[in-house]
Amino acid sequence: MDKEKAKKLAQANAKKPKVSIKEYFRGIKIETKKVVWPTRKELISYTGVVLLTCVALSLAIWAVDSAFLASLKYVLNISF
């Protein structure tokens, strides 16, 4: 059964017409016009959320890393 499905899929892909580069970029232009771009206010808001998330995650990773290092120093009785 799997060989039959693979054969049908290969036949379906072979029947697709080839698209020229010009038509490909025309399609990209058409799809780009359909995009709903954010307003300046939304963009600033989203950027703020991303920056705050990055800061929060970096602080959380730093805290976990520092705790892990401290625990290793304690367990292995080493100092740097």
PDB file of N, CA, C and O in Angstrom:
ATOM      1  N   MET A   1       0.813  -1.192   0.000  1.00  0.00           N
ATOM      2  CA  MET A   1       0.000   0.000   0.000  1.00  0.00           C
ATOM      3  C   MET A   1       0.858   1.258   0.000  1.00  0.00           C
ATOM      4  O   MET A   1       0.542   2.222  -0.697  1.00  0.00           O
ATOM      5  N   ASP A   2       1.932   1.258   0.769  1.00  0.00           N
ATOM      6  CA  ASP A   2       2.768   2.444   0.846  1.00  0.00           C
ATOM      7  C   ASP A   2       3.416   2.754  -0.501  1.00  0.00           C
ATOM      8  O   ASP A   2       3.588   3.919  -0.861  1.00  0.00           O
ATOM      9  N   LYS A   3       3.767   1.719  -1.231  1.00  0.00           N
ATOM     10  CA  LYS A   3       4.374   1.930  -2.547  1.00  0.00           C
ATOM     11  C   LYS A   3       3.363   2.541  -3.510  1.00  0.00           C
ATOM     12  O   LYS A   3       3.719   3.366  -4.352  1.00  0.00           O
ATOM     13  N   GLU A   4       2.112   2.137  -3.384  1.00  0.00           N
ATOM     14  CA  GLU A   4       1.064   2.684  -4.247  1.00  0.00           C
ATOM     15  C   GLU A   4       0.825   4.156  -3.943  1.00  0.00           C
ATOM     16  O   GLU A   4       0.673   4.969  -4.856  1.00  0.00           O
ATOM     17  N   LYS A   5       0.791   4.495  -2.663  1.00  0.00           N
ATOM     18  CA  LYS A   5       0.600   5.895  -2.271  1.00  0.00           C
ATOM     19  C   LYS A   5       1.763   6.748  -2.749  1.00  0.00           C
ATOM     20  O   LYS A   5       1.569   7.862  -3.235  1.00  0.00           O
ATOM     21  N   ALA A   6       2.969   6.221  -2.610  1.00  0.00           N
ATOM     22  CA  ALA A   6       4.154   6.962  -3.049  1.00  0.00           C
ATOM     23  C   ALA A   6       4.126   7.161  -4.558  1.00  0.00           C
ATOM     24  O   ALA A   6       4.505   8.221  -5.056  1.00  0.00           O
ATOM     25  N   LYS A   7       3.678   6.148  -5.280  1.00  0.00           N
ATOM     26  CA  LYS A   7       3.605   6.243  -6.738  1.00  0.00           C
ATOM     27  C   LYS A   7       2.574   7.285  -7.156  1.00  0.00           C
ATOM     28  O   LYS A   7       2.829   8.083  -8.059  1.00  0.00           O
ATOM     29  N   LYS A   8       1.399   7.285  -6.497  1.00  0.00           N
ATOM     30  CA  LYS A   8       0.363   8.263  -6.815  1.00  0.00           C
ATOM     31  C   LYS A   8       0.830   9.676  -6.487  1.00  0.00           C
ATOM     32  O   LYS A   8       0.561  10.617  -7.234  1.00  0.00           O
ATOM     33  N   LEU A   9       1.529   9.818  -5.370  1.00  0.00           N
ATOM     34  CA  LEU A   9       2.045  11.124  -4.984  1.00  0.00           C
ATOM     35  C   LEU A   9       3.076  11.620  -5.995  1.00  0.00           C
ATOM     36  O   LEU A   9       3.082  12.797  -6.356  1.00  0.00           O
ATOM     37  N   ALA A  10       3.933  10.733  -6.444  1.00  0.00           N
ATOM     38  CA  ALA A  10       4.941  11.105  -7.443  1.00  0.00           C
ATOM     39  C   ALA A  10       4.275  11.500  -8.755  1.00  0.00           C
ATOM     40  O   ALA A  10       4.725  12.437  -9.415  1.00  0.00           O
ATOM     41  N   GLN A  11       3.221  10.809  -9.138  1.00  0.00           N
ATOM     42  CA  GLN A  11       2.503  11.142 -10.366  1.00  0.00           C
ATOM     43  C   GLN A  11       1.809  12.497 -10.230  1.00  0.00           C
ATOM     44  O   GLN A  11       1.804  13.287 -11.174  1.00  0.00           O
ATOM     45  N   ALA A  12       1.231  12.767  -9.079  1.00  0.00           N
ATOM     46  CA  ALA A  12       0.551  14.039  -8.856  1.00  0.00           C
ATOM     47  C   ALA A  12       1.548  15.186  -8.915  1.00  0.00           C
ATOM     48  O   ALA A  12       1.248  16.241  -9.474  1.00  0.00           O
ATOM     49  N   ASN A  13       2.731  14.990  -8.346  1.00  0.00           N
ATOM     50  CA  ASN A  13       3.759  16.026  -8.384  1.00  0.00           C
ATOM     51  C   ASN A  13       4.298  16.214  -9.791  1.00  0.00           C
ATOM     52  O   ASN A  13       4.648  17.331 -10.173  1.00  0.00           O
ATOM     53  N   ALA A  14       4.369  15.161 -10.553  1.00  0.00           N
ATOM     54  CA  ALA A  14       4.886  15.253 -11.919  1.00  0.00           C
ATOM     55  C   ALA A  14       3.911  15.995 -12.822  1.00  0.00           C
ATOM     56  O   ALA A  14       4.335  16.601 -13.806  1.00  0.00           O
ATOM     57  N   LYS A  15       2.632  15.966 -12.518  1.00  0.00           N
ATOM     58  CA  LYS A  15       1.623  16.614 -13.357  1.00  0.00           C
ATOM     59  C   LYS A  15       1.520  18.113 -13.111  1.00  0.00           C
ATOM     60  O   LYS A  15       0.902  18.827 -13.901  1.00  0.00           O
ATOM     61  N   LYS A  16       2.120  18.603 -12.018  1.00  0.00           N
ATOM     62  CA  LYS A  16       2.041  20.030 -11.724  1.00  0.00           C
ATOM     63  C   LYS A  16       2.832  20.805 -12.763  1.00  0.00           C
ATOM     64  O   LYS A  16       3.967  20.448 -13.079  1.00  0.00           O
ATOM     65  N   PRO A  17       2.242  21.855 -13.289  1.00  0.00           N
ATOM     66  CA  PRO A  17       2.979  22.648 -14.283  1.00  0.00           C
ATOM     67  C   PRO A  17       4.129  23.395 -13.623  1.00  0.00           C
ATOM     68  O   PRO A  17       4.024  23.836 -12.479  1.00  0.00           O
ATOM     69  N   LYS A  18       5.212  23.529 -14.348  1.00  0.00           N
ATOM     70  CA  LYS A  18       6.366  24.266 -13.842  1.00  0.00           C
ATOM     71  C   LYS A  18       6.065  25.759 -13.914  1.00  0.00           C
ATOM     72  O   LYS A  18       5.478  26.238 -14.884  1.00  0.00           O
ATOM     73  N   VAL A  19       6.471  26.480 -12.885  1.00  0.00           N
ATOM     74  CA  VAL A  19       6.208  27.915 -12.810  1.00  0.00           C
ATOM     75  C   VAL A  19       7.508  28.648 -13.112  1.00  0.00           C
ATOM     76  O   VAL A  19       8.565  28.310 -12.581  1.00  0.00           O
ATOM     77  N   SER A  20       7.413  29.656 -13.973  1.00  0.00           N
ATOM     78  CA  SER A  20       8.606  30.426 -14.293  1.00  0.00           C
ATOM     79  C   SER A  20       8.972  31.332 -13.126  1.00  0.00           C
ATOM     80  O   SER A  20       8.152  31.586 -12.244  1.00  0.00           O
ATOM     81  N   ILE A  21      10.194  31.811 -13.126  1.00  0.00           N
ATOM     82  CA  ILE A  21      10.668  32.691 -12.053  1.00  0.00           C
ATOM     83  C   ILE A  21       9.834  33.964 -12.013  1.00  0.00           C
ATOM     84  O   ILE A  21       9.517  34.467 -10.935  1.00  0.00           O
ATOM     85  N   LYS A  22       9.478  34.484 -13.180  1.00  0.00           N
ATOM     86  CA  LYS A  22       8.681  35.710 -13.247  1.00  0.00           C
ATOM     87  C   LYS A  22       7.311  35.495 -12.588  1.00  0.00           C
ATOM     88  O   LYS A  22       6.846  36.340 -11.822  1.00  0.00           O
ATOM     89  N   GLU A  23       6.674  34.367 -12.891  1.00  0.00           N
ATOM     90  CA  GLU A  23       5.370  34.065 -12.295  1.00  0.00           C
ATOM     91  C   GLU A  23       5.499  33.836 -10.786  1.00  0.00           C
ATOM     92  O   GLU A  23       4.609  34.208 -10.021  1.00  0.00           O
ATOM     93  N   TYR A  24       6.592  33.235 -10.368  1.00  0.00           N
ATOM     94  CA  TYR A  24       6.829  32.989  -8.946  1.00  0.00           C
ATOM     95  C   TYR A  24       6.880  34.311  -8.182  1.00  0.00           C
ATOM     96  O   TYR A  24       6.209  34.460  -7.160  1.00  0.00           O
ATOM     97  N   PHE A  25       7.667  35.266  -8.666  1.00  0.00           N
ATOM     98  CA  PHE A  25       7.774  36.551  -7.981  1.00  0.00           C
ATOM     99  C   PHE A  25       6.490  37.369  -8.097  1.00  0.00           C
ATOM    100  O   PHE A  25       6.185  38.161  -7.205  1.00  0.00           O
ATOM    101  N   ARG A  26       5.741  37.191  -9.170  1.00  0.00           N
ATOM    102  CA  ARG A  26       4.442  37.851  -9.292  1.00  0.00           C
ATOM    103  C   ARG A  26       3.510  37.322  -8.196  1.00  0.00           C
ATOM    104  O   ARG A  26       2.765  38.087  -7.583  1.00  0.00           O
ATOM    105  N   GLY A  27       3.560  36.023  -7.960  1.00  0.00           N
ATOM    106  CA  GLY A  27       2.754  35.431  -6.894  1.00  0.00           C
ATOM    107  C   GLY A  27       3.145  35.944  -5.527  1.00  0.00           C
ATOM    108  O   GLY A  27       2.289  36.178  -4.675  1.00  0.00           O
ATOM    109  N   ILE A  28       4.447  36.120  -5.316  1.00  0.00           N
ATOM    110  CA  ILE A  28       4.915  36.669  -4.047  1.00  0.00           C
ATOM    111  C   ILE A  28       4.379  38.084  -3.856  1.00  0.00           C
ATOM    112  O   ILE A  28       3.938  38.440  -2.763  1.00  0.00           O
ATOM    113  N   LYS A  29       4.415  38.886  -4.910  1.00  0.00           N
ATOM    114  CA  LYS A  29       3.931  40.267  -4.829  1.00  0.00           C
ATOM    115  C   LYS A  29       2.439  40.289  -4.492  1.00  0.00           C
ATOM    116  O   LYS A  29       1.995  41.094  -3.673  1.00  0.00           O
ATOM    117  N   ILE A  30       1.678  39.413  -5.120  1.00  0.00           N
ATOM    118  CA  ILE A  30       0.236  39.350  -4.866  1.00  0.00           C
ATOM    119  C   ILE A  30      -0.032  38.949  -3.413  1.00  0.00           C
ATOM    120  O   ILE A  30      -0.887  39.539  -2.752  1.00  0.00           O
ATOM    121  N   GLU A  31       0.701  37.941  -2.916  1.00  0.00           N
ATOM    122  CA  GLU A  31       0.491  37.489  -1.542  1.00  0.00           C
ATOM    123  C   GLU A  31       0.929  38.548  -0.535  1.00  0.00           C
ATOM    124  O   GLU A  31       0.319  38.680   0.526  1.00  0.00           O
ATOM    125  N   THR A  32       1.977  39.301  -0.854  1.00  0.00           N
ATOM    126  CA  THR A  32       2.447  40.357   0.041  1.00  0.00           C
ATOM    127  C   THR A  32       1.394  41.452   0.192  1.00  0.00           C
ATOM    128  O   THR A  32       1.273  42.050   1.261  1.00  0.00           O
ATOM    129  N   LYS A  33       0.637  41.717  -0.863  1.00  0.00           N
ATOM    130  CA  LYS A  33      -0.415  42.731  -0.789  1.00  0.00           C
ATOM    131  C   LYS A  33      -1.553  42.297   0.136  1.00  0.00           C
ATOM    132  O   LYS A  33      -2.303  43.142   0.625  1.00  0.00           O
ATOM    133  N   LYS A  34      -1.691  40.993   0.382  1.00  0.00           N
ATOM    134  CA  LYS A  34      -2.752  40.485   1.245  1.00  0.00           C
ATOM    135  C   LYS A  34      -2.384  40.572   2.733  1.00  0.00           C
ATOM    136  O   LYS A  34      -3.247  40.418   3.597  1.00  0.00           O
ATOM    137  N   VAL A  35      -1.114  40.817   3.023  1.00  0.00           N
ATOM    138  CA  VAL A  35      -0.657  40.859   4.412  1.00  0.00           C
ATOM    139  C   VAL A  35      -1.210  42.095   5.100  1.00  0.00           C
ATOM    140  O   VAL A  35      -1.221  43.188   4.535  1.00  0.00           O
ATOM    141  N   VAL A  36      -1.667  41.902   6.324  1.00  0.00           N
ATOM    142  CA  VAL A  36      -2.132  43.023   7.132  1.00  0.00           C
ATOM    143  C   VAL A  36      -0.952  43.451   7.999  1.00  0.00           C
ATOM    144  O   VAL A  36      -0.605  42.772   8.965  1.00  0.00           O
ATOM    145  N   TRP A  37      -0.341  44.575   7.650  1.00  0.00           N
ATOM    146  CA  TRP A  37       0.839  45.044   8.346  1.00  0.00           C
ATOM    147  C   TRP A  37       0.435  45.752   9.632  1.00  0.00           C
ATOM    148  O   TRP A  37      -0.601  46.416   9.669  1.00  0.00           O
ATOM    149  N   PRO A  38       1.248  45.620  10.702  1.00  0.00           N
ATOM    150  CA  PRO A  38       0.901  46.289  11.962  1.00  0.00           C
ATOM    151  C   PRO A  38       1.083  47.801  11.863  1.00  0.00           C
ATOM    152  O   PRO A  38       1.897  48.303  11.087  1.00  0.00           O
ATOM    153  N   THR A  39       0.302  48.504  12.669  1.00  0.00           N
ATOM    154  CA  THR A  39       0.459  49.959  12.731  1.00  0.00           C
ATOM    155  C   THR A  39       1.727  50.283  13.524  1.00  0.00           C
ATOM    156  O   THR A  39       2.324  49.405  14.148  1.00  0.00           O
ATOM    157  N   ARG A  40       2.121  51.542  13.490  1.00  0.00           N
ATOM    158  CA  ARG A  40       3.321  51.961  14.224  1.00  0.00           C
ATOM    159  C   ARG A  40       3.148  51.691  15.723  1.00  0.00           C
ATOM    160  O   ARG A  40       4.077  51.225  16.383  1.00  0.00           O
ATOM    161  N   LYS A  41       1.968  51.983  16.251  1.00  0.00           N
ATOM    162  CA  LYS A  41       1.700  51.774  17.674  1.00  0.00           C
ATOM    163  C   LYS A  41       1.797  50.281  18.025  1.00  0.00           C
ATOM    164  O   LYS A  41       2.398  49.917  19.036  1.00  0.00           O
ATOM    165  N   GLU A  42       1.206  49.424  17.187  1.00  0.00           N
ATOM    166  CA  GLU A  42       1.279  47.979  17.424  1.00  0.00           C
ATOM    167  C   GLU A  42       2.714  47.486  17.356  1.00  0.00           C
ATOM    168  O   GLU A  42       3.132  46.661  18.168  1.00  0.00           O
ATOM    169  N   LEU A  43       3.471  47.994  16.384  1.00  0.00           N
ATOM    170  CA  LEU A  43       4.855  47.575  16.208  1.00  0.00           C
ATOM    171  C   LEU A  43       5.692  47.922  17.437  1.00  0.00           C
ATOM    172  O   LEU A  43       6.492  47.109  17.898  1.00  0.00           O
ATOM    173  N   ILE A  44       5.507  49.128  17.962  1.00  0.00           N
ATOM    174  CA  ILE A  44       6.234  49.544  19.163  1.00  0.00           C
ATOM    175  C   ILE A  44       5.821  48.673  20.351  1.00  0.00           C
ATOM    176  O   ILE A  44       6.663  48.273  21.155  1.00  0.00           O
ATOM    177  N   SER A  45       4.537  48.384  20.457  1.00  0.00           N
ATOM    178  CA  SER A  45       4.036  47.545  21.537  1.00  0.00           C
ATOM    179  C   SER A  45       4.621  46.141  21.456  1.00  0.00           C
ATOM    180  O   SER A  45       5.097  45.611  22.460  1.00  0.00           O
ATOM    181  N   TYR A  46       4.593  45.544  20.293  1.00  0.00           N
ATOM    182  CA  TYR A  46       5.122  44.195  20.100  1.00  0.00           C
ATOM    183  C   TYR A  46       6.623  44.151  20.365  1.00  0.00           C
ATOM    184  O   TYR A  46       7.125  43.187  20.944  1.00  0.00           O
ATOM    185  N   THR A  47       7.338  45.189  19.945  1.00  0.00           N
ATOM    186  CA  THR A  47       8.775  45.252  20.177  1.00  0.00           C
ATOM    187  C   THR A  47       9.066  45.313  21.677  1.00  0.00           C
ATOM    188  O   THR A  47       9.994  44.665  22.161  1.00  0.00           O
ATOM    189  N   GLY A  48       8.276  46.087  22.402  1.00  0.00           N
ATOM    190  CA  GLY A  48       8.436  46.164  23.852  1.00  0.00           C
ATOM    191  C   GLY A  48       8.213  44.818  24.520  1.00  0.00           C
ATOM    192  O   GLY A  48       8.955  44.436  25.424  1.00  0.00           O
ATOM    193  N   VAL A  49       7.198  44.107  24.075  1.00  0.00           N
ATOM    194  CA  VAL A  49       6.909  42.788  24.643  1.00  0.00           C
ATOM    195  C   VAL A  49       8.080  41.838  24.383  1.00  0.00           C
ATOM    196  O   VAL A  49       8.481  41.092  25.277  1.00  0.00           O
ATOM    197  N   VAL A  50       8.621  41.858  23.185  1.00  0.00           N
ATOM    198  CA  VAL A  50       9.747  40.986  22.840  1.00  0.00           C
ATOM    199  C   VAL A  50      10.969  41.325  23.689  1.00  0.00           C
ATOM    200  O   VAL A  50      11.624  40.426  24.216  1.00  0.00           O
ATOM    201  N   LEU A  51      11.281  42.617  23.826  1.00  0.00           N
ATOM    202  CA  LEU A  51      12.444  43.015  24.622  1.00  0.00           C
ATOM    203  C   LEU A  51      12.279  42.630  26.094  1.00  0.00           C
ATOM    204  O   LEU A  51      13.214  42.118  26.710  1.00  0.00           O
ATOM    205  N   LEU A  52      11.099  42.873  26.656  1.00  0.00           N
ATOM    206  CA  LEU A  52      10.860  42.498  28.055  1.00  0.00           C
ATOM    207  C   LEU A  52      10.948  40.986  28.253  1.00  0.00           C
ATOM    208  O   LEU A  52      11.478  40.522  29.263  1.00  0.00           O
ATOM    209  N   THR A  53      10.438  40.229  27.309  1.00  0.00           N
ATOM    210  CA  THR A  53      10.518  38.776  27.387  1.00  0.00           C
ATOM    211  C   THR A  53      11.969  38.315  27.337  1.00  0.00           C
ATOM    212  O   THR A  53      12.363  37.426  28.092  1.00  0.00           O
ATOM    213  N   CYS A  54      12.764  38.911  26.457  1.00  0.00           N
ATOM    214  CA  CYS A  54      14.182  38.558  26.362  1.00  0.00           C
ATOM    215  C   CYS A  54      14.912  38.861  27.658  1.00  0.00           C
ATOM    216  O   CYS A  54      15.710  38.047  28.123  1.00  0.00           O
ATOM    217  N   VAL A  55      14.649  40.020  28.247  1.00  0.00           N
ATOM    218  CA  VAL A  55      15.291  40.390  29.511  1.00  0.00           C
ATOM    219  C   VAL A  55      14.871  39.422  30.612  1.00  0.00           C
ATOM    220  O   VAL A  55      15.715  38.947  31.371  1.00  0.00           O
ATOM    221  N   ALA A  56      13.582  39.128  30.705  1.00  0.00           N
ATOM    222  CA  ALA A  56      13.084  38.227  31.754  1.00  0.00           C
ATOM    223  C   ALA A  56      13.694  36.828  31.604  1.00  0.00           C
ATOM    224  O   ALA A  56      14.122  36.229  32.591  1.00  0.00           O
ATOM    225  N   LEU A  57      13.732  36.317  30.391  1.00  0.00           N
ATOM    226  CA  LEU A  57      14.296  34.984  30.183  1.00  0.00           C
ATOM    227  C   LEU A  57      15.797  34.956  30.451  1.00  0.00           C
ATOM    228  O   LEU A  57      16.310  33.988  31.013  1.00  0.00           O
ATOM    229  N   SER A  58      16.505  36.014  30.053  1.00  0.00           N
ATOM    230  CA  SER A  58      17.948  36.032  30.303  1.00  0.00           C
ATOM    231  C   SER A  58      18.229  36.091  31.799  1.00  0.00           C
ATOM    232  O   SER A  58      19.158  35.435  32.271  1.00  0.00           O
ATOM    233  N   LEU A  59      17.447  36.864  32.561  1.00  0.00           N
ATOM    234  CA  LEU A  59      17.618  36.905  34.011  1.00  0.00           C
ATOM    235  C   LEU A  59      17.297  35.552  34.651  1.00  0.00           C
ATOM    236  O   LEU A  59      17.983  35.124  35.579  1.00  0.00           O
ATOM    237  N   ALA A  60      16.266  34.890  34.163  1.00  0.00           N
ATOM    238  CA  ALA A  60      15.897  33.578  34.700  1.00  0.00           C
ATOM    239  C   ALA A  60      16.996  32.551  34.414  1.00  0.00           C
ATOM    240  O   ALA A  60      17.343  31.757  35.288  1.00  0.00           O
ATOM    241  N   ILE A  61      17.537  32.563  33.212  1.00  0.00           N
ATOM    242  CA  ILE A  61      18.610  31.627  32.869  1.00  0.00           C
ATOM    243  C   ILE A  61      19.859  31.933  33.688  1.00  0.00           C
ATOM    244  O   ILE A  61      20.540  31.016  34.147  1.00  0.00           O
ATOM    245  N   TRP A  62      20.163  33.222  33.875  1.00  0.00           N
ATOM    246  CA  TRP A  62      21.312  33.605  34.706  1.00  0.00           C
ATOM    247  C   TRP A  62      21.141  33.097  36.130  1.00  0.00           C
ATOM    248  O   TRP A  62      22.087  32.573  36.718  1.00  0.00           O
ATOM    249  N   ALA A  63      19.947  33.246  36.689  1.00  0.00           N
ATOM    250  CA  ALA A  63      19.683  32.806  38.055  1.00  0.00           C
ATOM    251  C   ALA A  63      19.849  31.288  38.184  1.00  0.00           C
ATOM    252  O   ALA A  63      20.472  30.815  39.134  1.00  0.00           O
ATOM    253  N   VAL A  64      19.306  30.537  37.255  1.00  0.00           N
ATOM    254  CA  VAL A  64      19.426  29.072  37.296  1.00  0.00           C
ATOM    255  C   VAL A  64      20.888  28.666  37.135  1.00  0.00           C
ATOM    256  O   VAL A  64      21.367  27.776  37.837  1.00  0.00           O
ATOM    257  N   ASP A  65      21.593  29.313  36.217  1.00  0.00           N
ATOM    258  CA  ASP A  65      22.999  29.002  35.995  1.00  0.00           C
ATOM    259  C   ASP A  65      23.821  29.311  37.247  1.00  0.00           C
ATOM    260  O   ASP A  65      24.675  28.514  37.636  1.00  0.00           O
ATOM    261  N   SER A  66      23.573  30.456  37.879  1.00  0.00           N
ATOM    262  CA  SER A  66      24.304  30.822  39.092  1.00  0.00           C
ATOM    263  C   SER A  66      24.017  29.838  40.222  1.00  0.00           C
ATOM    264  O   SER A  66      24.926  29.449  40.955  1.00  0.00           O
ATOM    265  N   ALA A  67      22.765  29.440  40.364  1.00  0.00           N
ATOM    266  CA  ALA A  67      22.407  28.466  41.400  1.00  0.00           C
ATOM    267  C   ALA A  67      23.079  27.126  41.127  1.00  0.00           C
ATOM    268  O   ALA A  67      23.567  26.477  42.052  1.00  0.00           O
ATOM    269  N   PHE A  68      23.106  26.715  39.887  1.00  0.00           N
ATOM    270  CA  PHE A  68      23.745  25.449  39.525  1.00  0.00           C
ATOM    271  C   PHE A  68      25.244  25.515  39.812  1.00  0.00           C
ATOM    272  O   PHE A  68      25.811  24.561  40.345  1.00  0.00           O
ATOM    273  N   LEU A  69      25.889  26.624  39.467  1.00  0.00           N
ATOM    274  CA  LEU A  69      27.310  26.788  39.718  1.00  0.00           C
ATOM    275  C   LEU A  69      27.593  26.779  41.218  1.00  0.00           C
ATOM    276  O   LEU A  69      28.544  26.136  41.663  1.00  0.00           O
ATOM    277  N   ALA A  70      26.786  27.479  41.993  1.00  0.00           N
ATOM    278  CA  ALA A  70      26.971  27.509  43.442  1.00  0.00           C
ATOM    279  C   ALA A  70      26.823  26.112  44.047  1.00  0.00           C
ATOM    280  O   ALA A  70      27.584  25.722  44.933  1.00  0.00           O
ATOM    281  N   SER A  71      25.832  25.366  43.554  1.00  0.00           N
ATOM    282  CA  SER A  71      25.633  24.011  44.078  1.00  0.00           C
ATOM    283  C   SER A  71      26.807  23.108  43.694  1.00  0.00           C
ATOM    284  O   SER A  71      27.219  22.268  44.495  1.00  0.00           O
ATOM    285  N   LEU A  72      27.347  23.264  42.500  1.00  0.00           N
ATOM    286  CA  LEU A  72      28.509  22.469  42.113  1.00  0.00           C
ATOM    287  C   LEU A  72      29.727  22.828  42.958  1.00  0.00           C
ATOM    288  O   LEU A  72      30.489  21.949  43.362  1.00  0.00           O
ATOM    289  N   LYS A  73      29.908  24.110  43.222  1.00  0.00           N
ATOM    290  CA  LYS A  73      31.025  24.531  44.067  1.00  0.00           C
ATOM    291  C   LYS A  73      30.900  23.904  45.462  1.00  0.00           C
ATOM    292  O   LYS A  73      31.885  23.449  46.043  1.00  0.00           O
ATOM    293  N   TYR A  74      29.685  23.890  45.977  1.00  0.00           N
ATOM    294  CA  TYR A  74      29.451  23.340  47.311  1.00  0.00           C
ATOM    295  C   TYR A  74      29.677  21.831  47.330  1.00  0.00           C
ATOM    296  O   TYR A  74      30.349  21.311  48.221  1.00  0.00           O
ATOM    297  N   VAL A  75      29.121  21.138  46.355  1.00  0.00           N
ATOM    298  CA  VAL A  75      29.217  19.672  46.317  1.00  0.00           C
ATOM    299  C   VAL A  75      30.649  19.224  46.053  1.00  0.00           C
ATOM    300  O   VAL A  75      31.130  18.294  46.700  1.00  0.00           O
ATOM    301  N   LEU A  76      31.324  19.855  45.134  1.00  0.00           N
ATOM    302  CA  LEU A  76      32.676  19.428  44.769  1.00  0.00           C
ATOM    303  C   LEU A  76      33.762  20.121  45.584  1.00  0.00           C
ATOM    304  O   LEU A  76      34.945  19.803  45.461  1.00  0.00           O
ATOM    305  N   ASN A  77      33.346  21.069  46.415  1.00  0.00           N
ATOM    306  CA  ASN A  77      34.280  21.811  47.278  1.00  0.00           C
ATOM    307  C   ASN A  77      35.416  22.440  46.471  1.00  0.00           C
ATOM    308  O   ASN A  77      36.593  22.260  46.783  1.00  0.00           O
ATOM    309  N   ILE A  78      35.038  23.178  45.431  1.00  0.00           N
ATOM    310  CA  ILE A  78      36.025  23.869  44.603  1.00  0.00           C
ATOM    311  C   ILE A  78      35.749  25.356  44.633  1.00  0.00           C
ATOM    312  O   ILE A  78      34.643  25.799  44.945  1.00  0.00           O
ATOM    313  N   SER A  79      36.783  26.121  44.299  1.00  0.00           N
ATOM    314  CA  SER A  79      36.605  27.565  44.197  1.00  0.00           C
ATOM    315  C   SER A  79      37.327  28.057  42.952  1.00  0.00           C
ATOM    316  O   SER A  79      38.284  27.435  42.491  1.00  0.00           O
ATOM    317  N   PHE A  80      36.871  29.159  42.421  1.00  0.00           N
ATOM    318  CA  PHE A  80      37.473  29.701  41.207  1.00  0.00           C
ATOM    319  C   PHE A  80      38.218  30.958  41.520  1.00  0.00           C
ATOM    320  O   PHE A  80      38.799  31.571  40.624  1.00  0.00           O
TER     321      PHE A  80
END
